[in-house]
Amino acid sequence: MNVHKNLKYLRTKKKLSYRELEKLSGISYSIIFNIEHCRISDPSLSSIIGLSKALEIDLDSFVNIDLEKNKSK
C-alpha cells in the first residue's frame, strides 16, 4: 500500500497544508499527519476514500501505485 507516500506527494504537489487538506477531506489533521508519517500503517477505508476524493485521484491509484516514482510516465 502506497497511501503514506502518495499522500505526502500529492499534498505537497498541490501545495496543501495539513489544515487545508483537513477542510477539503473531512479527515482530521492528526490522522492525515499520522498516515503521512507512517504512524498509522493501516488507515481506515473511510479515511482513504476521503483523502483520495480531496486530492482528486482515483482510489486504486492512490492505494496501489507509487505516484512519485511513476510521475514521468
GIVEN-V783954 format. One record per run of one state. SS is the DSSP state (H for helix, E for strand, - for the rest). FROM is the first residue (numbers start at 1). LEN is the number of residues. If there is no record, write none. Layout:
BEGIN
ss->SS from->FROM len->LEN
ss->SS from->FROM len->LEN
END
This chain:
BEGIN
ss->- from->1 len->2
ss->H from->3 len->11
ss->- from->14 len->4
ss->H from->18 len->8
ss->- from->26 len->3
ss->H from->29 len->8
ss->- from->37 len->8
ss->H from->45 len->10
ss->- from->55 len->4
ss->H from->59 len->6
ss->- from->65 len->9
END
